[in-house]
Structure formats: structure tokens, C-alpha cells
Amino acid sequence: MTRMQNIERVLTAGAYLLLGVVIAVTSWGEYSSPAISLILPVLWAISPSRLAAFTLTFGYHLAVVRFLPPFAGVWFDSLFLGVLAWLGQGLLAASTWVFLWPKRRTPVIVGLTTLAVLLATLLLPWAAVVPSGPPIMGLGFLLPKSAWFGVATFFIAIPLLAAALAHVARLANVGTVTGQAVATAAAILIAIALGLIGDKLDASEVGRGRLAGRIGAVHTEWGRFPKSDTEVLSRIEKIGRMVHSLAGGQDGFETVVFPETIIGLYEVGTSAVLKGSVLINAKEAGQTVIIGADLPLENGRYQNVAIIFRPDGSTSYIAARQTPPVATWAPWLKDGHFPADWFANSTANVGGGIRARFMFCFEEYMPILHLLSEAREDQQMVIAMSNGWASRNPLSSAIQSGHTEGMAKLFGRPWIRAENRAMPASEK
């Protein structure tokens, strides 16, 4: 390979890196159009080299979670570790795409490998857990309420489009313009059309994801997990006041949802205080109260749970099926590990005859968990519970909630999302 060819190869890879970033930013952010992300697997399939395929998907996955370095930096108390986590997830996310990239460029091979990579990034544990911005998440913004028909269309239409553009790349030559350039330009034009047609992600909308019928989500700014009994008691008192203020009459909430892990560890003492200061009033008002907590298990392990307190005095909980890798899901640790179980029950009755599926924070990024719930369990709505205490950037909340919104729109489900954010600097 000549020096000029090496330079051309590097410049092409850089152009595809930039293209991946542009797709991510225009798909996930304020007033963006997530439907644009549907073009990612097509551009990957017609990338001129494995290096270009890598830089495209690497740039895309980094840009989707562009808020991650400071977020993870606060979580791990090190901006350096935050940057490493960001780069690491980008590399892992791009690895599956790179491995399956088709060196042979026939339309049949391109179509089949595109289908294979879509299935792999959905189903393979290491590919499904790490990436963010899976293209299928944008489908609900393009084909709302299409449900399983939309899912089938995705897995048929995307490979067919990739195969068609691969055929164009092989055959088309217009003057001095190569077929590769023609195919890439066509894909970019399709992405623009998807952006114009698809629903927008209005991240600035007030009250977005707060209310569905008489089921409401509470947003808090209480900061990191409580570390002392005093902090836990303070939060329970605040929860009690909120529950009381949201009850009563036709304007009151029938069900109130609080964020993920909002009271920290759920222990015997915590249960007694909750029943004494919160649940008595809720019972009198006929309210269901849902509170996020960490439930200690045997052998030093935990579950991230949504505890459901019903007005008839009954209590149950739903456990998260997948928590963040390294941060909480760490199978190599004896203590402090949160086990994963993708096939665990994810739905529960939440009052008013409604059965909802629960999505816990990190799970919102994983389409496989949304789809498993839709396939296996009866449900009428989606409840997301998140704890973004490590971020002051509203973009992190907008992008994460956009993933849940996309899957809820795809199946025509109303949705709400309770989130805890960083404590305002003025209150520290």
C-alpha cells in the first residue's frame, strides 16, 4: 500500500468518525430526531473498510453518551477514570460491529451480515449491555404504535436497504465520482428524510414523562445515595410530605412513583419508619406508593428494587434485571455485586387496575429488556426509575429517557419516569 493510499485510508476513517458523531448528535439530544439513528447499520454495511466501520460506530457510541466522562468521573471520584469508562464503552460497543463487518461486498453478503449485526447487538450479552443508542430505539419515533410489525419491518428493511446501497456502491459510477460516494450520499439523504419525518425528542418539554392518567412520577434533587440513618429518615419525611400533598380528590395521584434507590438500603428499621410516617396517610387516601431502594441479599449481594406499597396493606417488589457493569454489576466480586437476570418478572399491578413494566435506569438503554417484557408479560404502561445523582447535565436525563420513550412509543404505551438528580450547589 502506497503512502498516498495510507493517507487516503486515514482521511476516510476520520470522515466516518465525524459521520458517526453527527448521526449520534442529531439522533439523541434536545429537539433531535432519534429516527436518524436507523441509518447507522446501513452506513456501517457500506463502509469502504473495516477501519472506517470501526471509526463510524466508535464515534457514534461515544457521542451518544457524550455526557459520560463527568458523570462517571463523579461516580468513581476520578475524571480520569470517567474518561477511561467513556472510551472503554465506545471500544466495546464498536467491537461487535467491527468483527461482523463484511469484507466481501456482494449485496447478499452485506444484507445477511447487516441482519447478523442487528441481532448480535440486541441479543449478545456483552454487546447488549455496554452500547447506548441502539438504532432500534429510534424506531418508535418513526413508526409509533407499530409494535411487533414495526420490529419485523426493522429487521427486514434495514438489511434490504444496506444490500441495495451495496449494489449501488459496486456498480454506480458518475463521471469521476465512485459508486461508494454515491451510496454514502444516498444513505445521508435517507437519514435527512428520516429526521424530517420522525417525531422529535423534545428534551426541554416541562413535565415530560411525569404523568399518565392518575399515576405520577416524582423528580427529586437529593444527590447521592444516603449514607447515614439521619439522611434516610430525612428522605422518608420528605417522601411522606410529598405523598400527602399529592393525595386527595379527583386531582390527586392514585399512584405515586419515587426514583430508583432514593432511600438507599431497605432494611427492617427502614420498613418500620416507612409504614409509620408515609404509608398510613397513603392508605387513608387509597394511594399506591412506589419507592426505589437497594435490598440486601445473602452473601453480601444486593438487588435494586421498586417496592410497591398498596392501600390494602400488601407489599411486593420488582427487581432490576441488569444494573451498570463495574459500578454495581460485578460478578467477579464476592461483596457488593448486583446479580443480573434478564428473564425475571418485570411487571406488577400499580393501582387503578393498571399493570406496568418497570425499567431501572441503566436498563433503559437495553432494547432486549423492553422486548422481553413485551413478549412475555401483560402490561398497559411503562414506569422508569432512575438515579442520576452524579450528573448536573440535563442532557444525560434527556438521552436516557429518550430510549424508554422510543420503546414505549413503538408499542403505544403511556410512560412515566421518576428521577433523582444532583443536589443544587446552593443546598450543599
Protein Blocks (a to p, Z undefined) as FASTA:
>chain_A
ZZklmmmmmmmmmmmmmmmmmmmmmmncghiafklmmmmmmmmmmpcbfklmmmmmmmmm
mmmmmmlmmmmmmmnopaklmmmmmmmmmmmmmmmmmmmpcfblcfklmmmmmmmmmmmm
mmmmklmmmpghiaklmmmmmmghklmmlmmmmmmmmmmmmmmmmmmmmmgcghjacfkl
mmmmmmmmmmmmmmmmpccddfkbghihkaghjaccddddebjadfbfklmmmmmmmmmm
mmmmmggcjkbcfbdcddehklopadfklmmmmmmmmmmmmmmnopacddddddddehhi
acdddddddfkopacddddfbdcehjlmcfkbmghpacddfkbcfbdceejhiacdddeh
jlmmmmklmmmmmmmpccfbdcddddfklbcbfklmmmmmmmmmmmmmmnopacdddddd
dddfklZZ
